[in-house]
Amino acid sequence: MNTTLLDQTLQKLSNALDRAQLLLPSTAQDVDWSCHAYLWQVRHGRGYLEGLQEPRLQNLDELKSIDRQKNAVLQNTLQFIHRLPANHVLLTGARGTGKSSLVRACLAAYAPQGLRVIEVEKDHLHDLPLIVDLIRHRPERFIVFCDDLSFETQDTGYKSLKTVLDGSFNGYADNVLVYATSNRRHLLPEYDTDNLGYTHTTDNELHPSETVEEKIALSERFGLWLSFYPFKQDDYLDIVADALQRLGWAASNNEEALAMRTEALQFTLERGSRSARVAQHFARQWAGQHLFKQVQA
């Protein structure tokens, strides 16, 4: 074999090894363990943990009108970071009421005590066993966070989620909990035909009640299950007032305060809901407009 042919062969082998490397899963040596938050990313078929240097966090004091839910999640998280028994957490209910913010607030509060969060998108849930194996021997305490979680009938990612929640033959990872949020109470879709008992359904399912049990069983694998509800009007206005104060706006007189209240309520009618998210959106709009007028005056 001449030198040119040998060089070409070696180059092809090198390129093949480079491509194969892309397909290998992330290893513990690849991860920047100094970060407090991570995203599970998949590039060219290779999954890896991407450390976030400046993750989006939340102040616990900013979470209003969800005291019962907040106290329950904080207590569970404290038990977890102190290596005491704790549960996987499912937060369900109305959109914009603080479910995801509560998880970010837990990280902000307890990162100095070793808490870490790994966010995993629904499309990558089949990688959960790999993620758990990657971190099971780390000294930190990890929350695997699945935001806005729901499954369609054809999705199979929930099976990997069930494996992590239940543990596998490889055993539980005692430094890992799953926290998930969802607008759907049972995570999987439910249909009229689910209630037909043992009768034959239009899709020829012989035992439809078993399908119902499978759908309910997924959410029941979360030991702590908390519901969030739309805010009452006074709660919504309290959140608006708190947000405006933090943004640096205050009413100069009763007339201005009344105008703000009226606009805040009108804002909810346009958005179709009263939630913390809507309150924050209104506060930024109102404060920005009025503070801009002061700057221009």
C-alpha positions in Angstrom: 0.0 0.0 0.0 1.5 3.3 -1.0 1.8 6.3 1.3 -1.0 8.3 -0.3 -3.5 5.3 -0.1 -2.4 4.7 3.5 -3.0 8.4 4.4 -6.5 8.3 2.8 -7.4 5.1 4.7 -6.2 6.6 8.0 -8.2 9.8 7.3 -11.4 7.8 6.6 -10.9 5.9 9.9 -10.4 9.1 11.7 -13.6 10.6 10.3 -15.5 7.4 11.2 -14.2 7.6 14.8 -15.3 11.3 14.9 -18.8 10.4 13.8 -19.0 7.5 16.2 -17.9 9.8 19.0 -21.0 12.0 18.3 -23.2 9.0 19.0 -21.7 8.2 22.3 -23.7 9.3 25.4 -22.4 12.0 27.7 -19.9 10.9 30.4 -19.4 12.4 33.9 -16.0 13.7 32.7 -17.8 15.9 30.1 -20.0 17.8 32.5 -19.2 21.1 34.3 -20.4 20.0 37.7 -19.9 23.6 39.1 -23.2 24.6 37.6 -26.5 24.6 39.6 -28.8 24.0 36.6 -28.5 21.8 33.5 -30.4 21.1 30.3 -30.3 17.7 28.7 -29.4 18.4 25.1 -29.3 16.0 22.1 -27.0 16.9 19.2 -26.3 14.5 16.3 -27.8 11.7 18.3 -25.6 12.3 21.3 -27.1 13.3 24.6 -25.2 15.4 27.1 -25.7 17.7 30.1 -25.3 21.4 29.3 -24.5 23.5 32.3 -26.3 26.8 32.6 -24.0 29.6 34.0 -26.9 32.0 34.5 -30.1 29.9 34.9 -33.5 31.6 35.3 -34.4 31.6 39.0 -37.3 32.8 41.1 -37.5 34.5 44.5 -39.7 32.5 46.9 -41.2 35.8 48.3 -42.5 36.6 44.8 -44.8 33.6 44.7 -48.1 34.7 46.1 -51.4 33.0 46.9 -50.0 29.5 46.6 -48.8 29.1 50.2 -50.2 25.6 50.7 -48.5 24.3 47.5 -45.3 26.2 48.2 -44.9 24.9 51.8 -45.5 21.3 50.7 -42.9 21.5 47.9 -40.4 23.3 50.1 -40.8 20.7 52.9 -40.4 17.8 50.4 -37.3 19.4 48.9 -35.7 20.0 52.3 -36.2 16.4 53.3 -34.6 15.4 50.0 -31.4 17.6 50.4 -31.1 16.3 54.0 -31.1 12.7 52.7 -34.4 11.9 54.3 -37.4 10.2 52.6 -39.0 12.4 50.0 -41.4 12.0 47.1 -41.5 12.7 43.4 -43.7 15.7 42.8 -46.4 16.4 40.2 -47.8 20.0 40.0 -51.0 20.2 37.9 -53.6 22.8 37.2 -54.3 26.2 35.8 -51.7 27.7 33.5 -49.6 30.6 34.8 -50.2 30.0 38.5 -46.6 29.4 39.5 -45.9 25.7 39.0 -42.6 26.1 37.1 -41.7 29.2 39.1 -41.9 27.1 42.3 -39.3 24.7 41.1 -37.0 27.5 40.0 -37.5 29.1 43.5 -36.5 25.8 45.2 -33.2 25.8 43.2 -32.5 29.5 44.1 -33.2 28.7 47.8 -31.3 25.4 48.2 -28.5 25.4 45.6 -26.0 26.3 48.3 -27.0 23.1 50.1 -26.3 21.0 47.1 -29.5 21.0 45.2 -29.3 20.8 41.4 -31.9 20.8 38.7 -31.8 19.1 35.3 -34.5 20.1 32.8 -35.5 17.4 30.3 -37.8 18.0 27.4 -40.7 15.6 26.8 -39.1 14.5 23.5 -36.0 13.3 25.4 -37.7 11.4 28.2 -36.5 8.1 26.7 -33.0 9.3 27.9 -34.1 9.4 31.5 -32.5 6.1 32.6 -29.2 7.3 30.9 -29.4 10.6 32.8 -30.0 8.9 36.1 -27.0 6.5 35.6 -24.9 9.6 34.8 -25.6 11.3 38.1 -26.4 8.5 40.5 -23.0 8.5 42.2 -22.6 12.3 42.4 -22.7 13.9 45.9 -25.3 16.6 44.8 -29.0 16.1 45.1 -30.7 16.3 41.7 -34.2 17.3 40.7 -35.0 16.1 37.2 -37.5 18.7 36.0 -40.1 18.0 33.3 -42.0 21.2 32.5 -45.5 21.2 30.8 -45.6 17.5 30.7 -48.3 15.6 28.8 -48.5 12.7 26.5 -50.5 11.8 23.4 -51.7 8.3 22.9 -48.8 7.4 20.5 -46.1 8.7 22.8 -43.8 6.2 24.4 -41.6 8.5 26.6 -43.9 8.0 29.5 -42.6 4.4 29.8 -39.1 5.6 30.6 -40.6 8.1 33.1 -42.4 5.2 34.8 -39.1 3.3 35.0 -37.4 6.2 36.7 -40.3 6.8 39.1 -40.6 3.2 40.1 -36.9 2.2 39.9 -35.5 -0.5 37.7 -33.4 -3.6 38.2 -30.5 -1.2 38.5 -32.2 0.2 41.6 -33.2 3.6 42.7 -30.9 6.6 42.5 -31.4 8.0 46.0 -30.0 11.4 44.9 -32.6 11.9 42.2 -36.2 13.0 42.3 -38.6 13.9 39.4 -40.5 17.2 39.6 -43.0 17.6 36.8 -45.6 20.2 35.9 -48.7 19.7 33.7 -51.9 21.3 32.8 -53.4 17.8 32.3 -54.3 16.0 35.5 -53.5 12.5 34.4 -50.8 13.4 31.9 -52.2 11.1 29.3 -55.3 11.9 27.2 -58.7 10.6 28.3 -61.6 9.8 26.0 -65.3 9.0 26.2 -64.6 5.5 25.2 -62.4 5.1 28.3 -65.6 4.8 30.4 -67.2 2.0 28.5 -66.0 -0.6 30.9 -65.5 -4.1 29.4 -67.6 -3.4 26.4 -66.0 -3.4 22.9 -65.0 0.1 21.8 -64.8 1.6 18.4 -61.1 0.9 18.2 -61.6 -2.8 19.1 -59.8 -2.4 22.5 -60.8 -5.6 24.3 -60.1 -4.3 27.8 -60.5 -0.5 27.8 -60.5 -0.4 31.6 -56.9 -1.5 31.6 -56.1 1.5 29.4 -57.7 3.8 32.0 -55.7 2.2 34.8 -52.5 2.7 32.8 -53.2 6.4 32.3 -54.1 7.0 36.0 -51.2 4.9 37.2 -48.6 7.2 35.7 -49.7 10.2 37.7 -50.1 8.0 40.8 -46.4 7.2 40.7 -45.8 10.8 42.0 -46.0 10.6 45.8 -46.7 14.4 46.2 -49.5 15.6 43.9 -50.5 19.2 44.2 -53.2 21.1 42.3 -53.1 24.8 41.3 -56.2 26.9 40.7 -57.1 30.2 39.0 -56.6 33.1 41.4 -59.5 35.0 42.9 -59.7 38.7 41.9 -58.2 40.0 45.2 -55.3 37.5 44.9 -54.6 38.6 41.4 -54.6 42.3 42.3 -52.3 41.6 45.2 -49.8 40.0 42.8 -50.1 43.0 40.5 -49.4 45.4 43.4 -46.4 43.4 44.5 -45.0 43.2 41.0 -45.5 47.0 40.5 -43.7 47.8 43.7 -40.7 45.6 42.7 -40.6 47.4 39.3 -40.4 50.8 41.0 -43.9 52.2 40.3 -46.2 53.5 43.0 -49.5 55.4 42.7 -49.2 59.1 43.5 -52.9 59.4 44.5 -56.1 57.4 44.9 -57.3 58.3 41.4 -54.2 56.8 39.8 -54.5 53.7 42.0 -58.1 53.2 40.9 -57.1 53.6 37.3 -54.4 50.9 37.7 -56.9 48.5 39.3 -59.4 49.1 36.5 -56.8 48.5 33.8 -55.5 45.4 35.6 -59.0 43.8 35.7 -59.6 44.7 32.0 -56.3 43.1 31.2 -57.5 39.8 32.6 -60.7 39.9 30.5 -58.5 40.3 27.4 -56.3 37.4 28.4 -59.1 35.2 29.5 -57.6 34.2 32.9 -56.4 35.5 36.2 -53.0 34.2 36.9 -49.6 35.2 38.2 -48.3 35.2 34.7 -51.0 37.6 33.5 -50.4 39.8 36.6 -46.7 40.0 35.8 -47.4 40.8 32.1 -49.8 43.6 33.2 -47.3 45.0 35.7 -44.5 45.2 33.2 -46.8 47.0 30.7 -48.2 49.4 33.2 -45.0 50.2 35.0 -43.0 50.5 31.7 -45.5 53.0 30.2 -45.8 55.2 33.3 -42.1 55.2 34.1 -41.3 56.0 30.5 -43.6 59.1 30.8 -41.7 60.2 33.9 -38.4 59.8 32.1 -39.7 61.9 29.1 -41.2 64.6 31.3 
